[in-house]
Amino acid sequence: MYVGITTRTLRKRYGEYLDEMRRGKRPRVYYMLNKYPDDLYFNYVSLQPETADLEQLELDLNDAILPPVVTKDFTAEIRDLVSALR
C-alpha cells in the first residue's frame, strides 16, 4: 500500500508510523493505517545507497504497484496516468 525510502533506523521509522495512526498529519497514510490495522505488514529491505539508486528504485516500485496512498512518487509517465484515474 505504500513504498518509501528512509535514512532513519527501522525502529525510528516504524515508530513514526505508529505515531501517524494517532496524529493524522498525513491524511492518506492515517486513513490506511486506521482502516486496515489488521491487514498491514511492515516490510523492509536494507540497501546501501552506493549499490542501488534508491530514488529510482522507489519510483519503479511505485510504478509497478500503484499504492493508493502514494500521490507523487511515480515516474512522470505514470504520474500523469495516476492523476487522471484518481
Backbone as numpy.savetxt, mean C-alpha at the origin, in Angstrom:
# Nx Ny Nz CAx CAy CAz Cx Cy Cz
-4.42 -5.66 -0.82 -5.23 -4.45 -0.82 -4.39 -3.20 -0.82
-3.12 -3.33 -0.43 -2.26 -2.16 -0.36 -0.81 -2.60 -0.52
-0.06 -1.85 -1.30 1.36 -2.12 -1.50 2.10 -0.83 -1.21
3.19 -0.92 -0.46 3.97 0.27 -0.16 5.38 -0.09 0.23
6.25 0.91 0.22 7.62 0.71 0.64 7.87 1.62 1.84
8.84 1.23 2.64 9.18 2.03 3.81 10.64 1.82 4.17
11.20 2.78 4.85 12.55 2.65 5.39 12.49 2.39 6.89
11.29 2.38 7.46 11.12 2.13 8.88 11.16 0.63 9.16
11.33 0.27 10.42 11.35 -1.15 10.79 9.95 -1.72 10.62
9.89 -3.04 10.49 8.59 -3.72 10.37 7.73 -3.43 11.59
8.31 -3.47 12.77 7.57 -3.19 14.00 6.96 -1.79 13.98
7.75 -0.81 13.57 7.28 0.58 13.51 6.16 0.72 12.48
6.36 0.17 11.29 5.37 0.32 10.22 4.07 -0.38 10.57
4.16 -1.57 11.12 2.96 -2.30 11.53 2.22 -1.52 12.62
2.97 -0.96 13.56 2.37 -0.14 14.60 1.64 1.08 14.04
2.18 1.65 12.97 1.52 2.79 12.34 0.17 2.38 11.75
0.09 1.17 11.21 -1.19 0.70 10.69 -2.18 0.45 11.81
-1.71 -0.08 12.92 -2.61 -0.27 14.06 -3.12 1.08 14.57
-2.27 2.09 14.60 -2.70 3.44 14.97 -3.71 3.98 13.98
-3.50 3.68 12.71 -4.40 4.16 11.65 -5.82 3.61 11.84
-5.94 2.43 12.41 -7.26 1.85 12.65 -8.07 2.73 13.61
-7.40 3.47 14.45 -8.07 4.32 15.43 -8.21 5.76 14.98
-7.20 6.28 14.31 -7.17 7.71 14.01 -7.82 8.10 12.70
-7.63 7.34 11.68 -8.27 7.61 10.39 -7.73 8.81 9.65
-6.43 9.08 9.74 -5.86 10.19 8.98 -5.85 9.93 7.48
-5.83 8.66 7.11 -5.87 8.27 5.70 -7.18 7.52 5.49
-8.22 8.19 5.02 -9.57 7.61 4.98 -9.67 6.26 4.29
-9.00 6.06 3.17 -9.11 4.78 2.46 -8.46 3.65 3.25
-7.32 3.92 3.85 -6.64 2.91 4.67 -7.47 2.63 5.92
-7.98 3.67 6.54 -8.84 3.52 7.72 -10.04 2.63 7.41
-10.69 2.91 6.27 -11.85 2.11 5.85 -11.47 0.65 5.67
-10.38 0.40 4.96 -9.95 -0.97 4.69 -9.64 -1.72 5.99
-8.89 -1.08 6.87 -8.49 -1.73 8.11 -9.69 -2.04 9.01
-10.68 -1.18 9.02 -11.83 -1.38 9.89 -12.94 -2.21 9.26
-13.01 -2.24 7.95 -14.03 -3.04 7.27 -13.65 -4.52 7.22
-12.36 -4.80 7.07 -11.90 -6.17 6.88 -10.87 -6.60 7.93
-11.06 -6.33 9.20 -10.00 -6.61 10.19 -9.61 -8.08 10.30
-10.53 -8.98 10.04 -10.23 -10.40 10.16 -9.75 -11.03 8.86
-9.71 -10.25 7.80 -9.35 -10.78 6.49 -8.06 -10.21 5.93
-7.42 -9.33 6.66 -6.19 -8.70 6.18 -4.98 -9.34 6.84
-3.94 -9.49 6.06 -2.69 -10.05 6.55 -1.57 -9.09 6.19
-0.69 -8.86 7.11 0.44 -7.96 6.90 1.62 -8.80 6.44
2.02 -8.64 5.20 3.14 -9.39 4.64 4.23 -8.42 4.20
5.43 -8.90 4.16 6.53 -8.04 3.74 7.63 -8.86 3.09
8.47 -8.15 2.38 9.69 -8.74 1.86 10.79 -7.71 2.10
11.91 -8.17 2.57 13.04 -7.29 2.85 13.96 -7.27 1.64
14.10 -6.10 1.04 14.98 -5.93 -0.12 15.93 -4.78 0.13
17.11 -4.90 -0.38 18.09 -3.83 -0.26 17.93 -2.87 -1.44
17.91 -1.57 -1.18 17.76 -0.60 -2.26 18.84 -0.72 -3.33
20.00 -1.23 -2.95 21.09 -1.37 -3.94 20.82 -2.49 -4.94
19.98 -3.44 -4.57 19.75 -4.60 -5.44 18.43 -4.54 -6.19
17.57 -3.59 -5.84 16.27 -3.50 -6.51 15.83 -2.05 -6.55
15.17 -1.67 -7.60 14.57 -0.33 -7.71 13.22 -0.40 -6.99
13.22 -0.02 -5.71 12.03 -0.21 -4.88 10.84 0.61 -5.37
11.08 1.81 -5.84 9.98 2.63 -6.34 9.33 2.00 -7.57
10.16 1.48 -8.48 9.62 0.82 -9.67 8.90 -0.47 -9.30
9.45 -1.21 -8.36 8.81 -2.44 -7.90 7.44 -2.14 -7.30
7.34 -1.07 -6.51 6.05 -0.67 -5.94 5.05 -0.35 -7.05
5.48 0.41 -8.04 4.60 0.75 -9.17 4.15 -0.51 -9.91
5.09 -1.40 -10.18 4.77 -2.64 -10.92 3.78 -3.50 -10.14
3.99 -3.64 -8.84 3.05 -4.43 -8.03 1.66 -3.78 -8.00
1.62 -2.47 -7.84 0.33 -1.79 -7.84 -0.37 -1.91 -9.19
0.38 -1.81 -10.27 -0.20 -1.98 -11.60 -0.79 -3.38 -11.77
-0.12 -4.38 -11.24 -0.57 -5.77 -11.40 -1.76 -6.10 -10.51
-1.76 -5.56 -9.30 -2.79 -5.93 -8.33 -3.98 -4.96 -8.32
-3.73 -3.70 -8.64 -4.74 -2.64 -8.58 -5.42 -2.58 -7.20
-4.63 -2.40 -6.13 -5.23 -2.35 -4.80 -6.24 -1.21 -4.69
-7.42 -1.46 -4.13 -8.45 -0.43 -4.07 -8.10 0.76 -3.18
-7.17 0.61 -2.26 -6.80 1.70 -1.37 -5.80 2.65 -2.02
-5.03 2.16 -2.96 -4.01 2.97 -3.62 -4.68 3.88 -4.65
-4.27 5.16 -4.65 -4.87 6.11 -5.58 -3.89 6.67 -6.60
-2.60 6.78 -6.24 -1.69 7.42 -7.18 -0.39 6.70 -7.45
-0.08 5.66 -6.73 1.19 4.96 -6.93 1.10 3.90 -8.01
0.75 4.36 -9.21 0.69 3.52 -10.40 1.57 4.15 -11.48
1.90 3.38 -12.50 2.56 3.99 -13.65 1.55 4.93 -14.31
2.04 5.86 -15.11 1.17 6.85 -15.74 0.06 6.20 -16.56
0.40 5.17 -17.30 -0.58 4.48 -18.15 -1.72 3.89 -17.32
-1.39 3.20 -16.25 -2.40 2.58 -15.40 -3.14 3.62 -14.57
-2.44 4.65 -14.12 -3.07 5.70 -13.32 -4.25 6.32 -14.08
-4.09 6.56 -15.36 -5.17 7.12 -16.18 -6.37 6.17 -16.23
-6.10 4.87 -16.38 -7.19 3.89 -16.43 -7.90 3.80 -15.09
-7.13 3.78 -14.00 -7.71 3.70 -12.67 -8.57 4.93 -12.40
-8.08 6.10 -12.77 -8.85 7.32 -12.57 -10.16 7.29 -13.32
-10.15 6.74 -14.51 -11.37 6.67 -15.32 -12.38 5.67 -14.74
-11.87 4.61 -14.12 -12.75 3.55 -13.62 -13.26 3.78 -12.19
-12.58 4.60 -11.43 -12.99 4.80 -10.03 -13.82 6.02 -9.88
